[in-house]
């Protein structure tokens, strides 16, 4: 998404050829739908695409080189080392929008057939094909990806177990929202196993069983692992990578410490004037940051100050988050009933750093509008009244 939107901005405004390289053999597409409508079979690949392939240039003004891996970089010569024996590609400016790759679970048996990760359209195709065999499904991790896959599987009337090392799903959102999410998934037939991890996978070539860390045994013939992601940055010099997370470190304009190299999207860590350093793995930030940094590369110099926003649809339920909603970053979480839904405000030093809603989209939209004008508004009765007014 970041690369695709950056390419759009470049093609409209650049006075030189622009080339986009990617390892996938598809033009840029909308990844969030992979765990929702696409996994349900309600959407096809054409529905996912940002544009048709011929949108991306004829090779003179620019082009999309799909199926092309970048193996390394020579910052001094400004050369990219390409895979498949291709000659180096020289650049004047480089935008890194390589996103992230799923964190792998390397317990014994992790190589068995039937164990999946969801990041690409090919991954979703493999899981969707597995659904047709009517498997018993185990999902490792109860973040957004895991819960969206669980919802899609239950809507196809498949048996689903979710394994989560924490005591609730989506624990970063706080106790009230976590309990509400757990409740509607259990009502839909999902079985949760909290406070346990995976000890090993078992099966004669393909997964059949999971031994949990408490010694219990779980039957499963299709496993989806969703335990987070790692920035796709190992091919870059250490000078641009964050020591702990591996994210590409940029300033507010998208610039790395190496001249001519920029980054946007899931791969990067960037400073926000109000929220501090952010590493946001959501579509809305990726698409806006990609286009924003592309224009900075062309001579505009404006800080990227978007208030983070994320969304998830599970069954008939809608989850939305605005700003920074990690409970560990707040000193207080204020739950508010909103009709049949729920809103939680995340507060630090008396100011709202973010909010999350369940089935209360209007309140999320109001908070986004308020935080665009005042990124960390003071929490008081007036603010709460604005958020809860019908």
N, C-alpha and C positions, 0 to 999 in steps of 0.2 A: 504493500500500500504506500509506504513512504517513497520507494523508488518510482512507482508508477505516477504518483502525483507530482514528484519532482520532475520527471520526464515531461509531463504535460506542461508545467510552468516553463521549463527550459525551451521546449519546442515553440512556445508562443513568444518567447522573449529573447532567446539567444541569437547572437550574430555569427555563430560558428557551429560546426557539426557537433551533435550530442549523441553519445552512444550509451546504451544501457545493457549491462551484462548480467546474466543470472544463470544459475545452475539448472533451474527447472525449465522444462520444455513447454512452458506456457507463458503467455503474456501476463502482466500483473493482474491479480484478481483479489476478490474480497474473501479473506480467510475466515472472518467470524461466522459466515454462513456454513462453513464446513461442519461445525458441530451442531448446527440447527437444521435449517431447511434442506440442505444438501444431504446430510446423514439420514434424514427422514425420507429422502427420495422425492421431495416436493420441488427441488430445484436441480437443474443440470449444470454442466460446466459453462455453457454459454451464459447462463444467468449470473455466474460469478464474475465474469470478466469486466474490467474497467472499460476496455475498448476492444475492438477487433484487432487482430495482429497487424493488419496493414496500416493501422493508425500511427505506428511508430517509425515512420520514415522509410526512404527508399535506398539508404546506404550512402547518399551524398550529403543530405542535410542531417542525417542521423539514422540510427537503426537500433533495433533490439536484437542483441546476439543471445538467443536463448540456448540453453544447454551448454553454456560456456563457464567454466570454473576459473576463478582467479586464485592462484596458488601462493602468490607473494607479491611484494612491491619493492621497488627501488626508489625511495623518496628523492634522492639526489638527482637521478636521471629522469624522474617522473615517468617510470615505466611500470606497467603491470605485467607480471609473469602469468601466462595463461596455461591451462591444461591442454591435453590432447596434442601436444607438440606444436601448438600455434605460436607464431612469433610474438614477441612482447608488444604491448599496446601503449603508446605514449599518450599522456594526458597533460593538459594545462591545469585543470582543476579536477578533483575527484570527490564525489559524494559517496560515502559508505552508507548503504541502506540495506545491509545483509540480514537484518532482523535477528532472530534467535533460533536456537535449536533445542528440542526437548531434552531435559535432563534425564539421563539413563539410569535405570535401576539395575545394578550389576550383581545381584544376589545369584546363588547357584540356580541354574536352569533358565537364566534370563534369555538364552539364545533359542529356546524352544519356539517352534511355530505356534502361531495363535496369539503371540504377545505383540501388541501394537502401541504406537505413539501417534498422536494426531497433530500434524503441523501443515501438511501439504494436501493438495487435491488427491494425489496418489494414495496417501495415507487414508483419507476418507473413503476412497473407492475400496480399499482393502477391508476396512471395517464394515462398510455397507454390504460388501459381498459376504462377509462373515455373518452378518445379521440374517441373511437368507437361509443359513443352515440351522436356524433356530437354536443358537448356542445358549449355554448358561454363562452369563457375563459377569466378570469381576472388574471393577474399576479401582485402580490404586490412586488415591488422592481425591479430595473433595473440594478442589478449587473450582473456578468457573468451567474449565474444560471438562473436568470429570463429571460435574453435575449436569452440564448440558448433554453430554453423551448418555448419562443415566436417564435423563428425561426423554431423549430420542429413542432409546432402547425400550423404555417402558411404554411409550406411545406405540411401539410396534409389538407390544405384549410379550416382551422377552424378560426372562428372569435376570435380576440385577442385584449384585452385592457390591457395596462400596466399602473399601478399606481405607481408614484414615487414622494416622498416628495421633492426631489431636482428639479432643473430646467432643468437638462439634464441627460441622462443615463451615467453611468460610469464616474461620475463627478471627481473622483480622478485622472483620466488620463488627465485632462485639457480640455479646451474649444474646441480646434480644433478636437481632436479625438472624443470627445463626440458628437459634431455636425455631424461629418461624420457617426458615428454609428447610430445616430438618423435618419439621412437621408436614409440610406439603409434599415432600419427597416420600416420606413414609406412608402418607395417605395414598400416594400413587403406587405403592407396592415395592419401593426400594428398601432393601435391607442394609443397614449400616453396621459396621464393625469398627468401633471407635477405640482409641488407645492402643492400637496394635499396628505393627508393620509386617512386611513380608519377609519371612525367613528364607524360603526357597520356593521355586516352581518345580512341579514334578509332572512327568509324562513320558511315554515312549516316542520321542521325536516331536510331539506336539503337546502343549500344556493340557493337563487334565485336572490337576489339583494344585492348591496353594497351601503351603504350611505357614501359618502365621506365627508371629513372635511369641505368642502365649502358648504355642504348641497345638492349637486347634487346627483343624483341616477344613478347607473350603473347596468345593467342587467348582471348576470353571473350565470351559473349553474355548473361551475368547476373553482376553485380558486387554484392557486399555489402561496405560500408565500415564497419569497426568500429575507430575510432581514438580512442575515448574520448568523454566527454560534457562538456557545459558546464551549470552550474546555471541553471535557468530563473528568472532573477531580474531581468532587464533592466527590468521594469515597476515595480520598487521603488526607493525613494530611495537615493541613493549612501551615505547614512549607515549603512545596514544591510548593505552589500555589501563583501566582502573585495576589496582593491585588485587583487590578482593573479589570483585564481580566479573572482571574481564570486559566490562562495558567500555565503549570508546568514549573518552572524556572530551567534551566540547565546552566552549564558552556559550554565552547566551545568543551568539550569532550563528552557532553551529560549527565553529572553527575548532579543529584539533590543535595540539601544540606544534604540528608539522605544517609548514606553509603549503597551501594549496589543497589540503585534505580537510574535508568536512564530513559530518555524519548526521543522520536523522533517523527517527523511528526507534524500534525496540532495541537496536544495537547500542544506543548511546545513553550517556548520563549527562544531564545538563542542569545548569543553575537557574532556579526561578527566583525572582526578586523577593517573593513573599514566602514560598514554601521551602526554600533551600534547594539542595541537590535532589533531582528527581530522576528516576529510571522507570519509565511508564511503558507497560506492555499492552497498550490498547489501541484499537484501530483509529479512533478519532484523533488522538495525538499524532500517530504516525502519518496520517494523510495530511494534516495541517502543517506539521513540522517539515515534512518533505517538501511541500510547495514553498513554505516560508524560507527554508535554508537555500533552496534553489535560487530564489530571487536575491538573496544575500550574496550568493556566488556571482551573480551578474552585476553586482555593484551597489545594490541597496544594502543598507546596514541598519537593520532593526532587530532588537532583541526579541526572542520568542518567549512570550509570557502567557501562553494559553493556560487557563484553568483546566486541569485534567478532567476527563469525562469518560465514563465507561457504562456499558449496558449489557444485559443478559436476559434472554427470554427462556423460561423453562415451564413447560406445559402452558397453562394460560396465565402464568405469573410473570411479572415484569420487575427486574432488578435494575436500579440505576445508581450510579455513584458520581459525585461531583467533588473536585478538590482532592485532598489527601484524607483517605478514610481508613488508614491502618490504625487499629486500636492502640498499638504500641507507640504511636507518635502523638497520642492525645493524653491529656491528664483527666479528661472527663468525657463520657459519652451520654448524651441526653436523648432518650427515646421519646418519640411523639406519636400518638395514634393519629392516623389520617384516614378517616372513614373506615373502610374495611382493611386498609393497608397500614403501613408502619414507616416511620422515618426516624433515622438516628442522626444526630448532629455530633460531630467530633470537635472537641473544644480544647484549645491549648492557651493558657494564660488569658482566659476570658474571651477569646476570639474563636470564631468558627473556622476551622481549617478544611472542613469538608462535610459532606452529608451523603447518606445512602438511603434509598427508599425501596420498599417492596409494595408493589401495586399502588404507587402514589406518584405517577409520572409527572403530574402537574406541579407537585411540590418540588421535585427534582429540577424541573425547568425553571421554576421561580428562583430556586437557590442558585442555579447557574447564572441567571440574569443578574442577581444581586452580587455574586462573586466576580463577575466580569467587571462590574463597576467598582467594587470594593473587595479585593481578593480574600481578605480575612476580616469579615464584619464582626463587630462586637455582638455577643449574644445578649439579647434583652427581650422583653415582652413584645416590643414592636416588630422585631425580626421574626419571632415565632408566629405572630399574628399574620404577617405577610405570607409566610410559608404555608399556613394552615387554612387561609381564607379560601372558601370554595369558589 
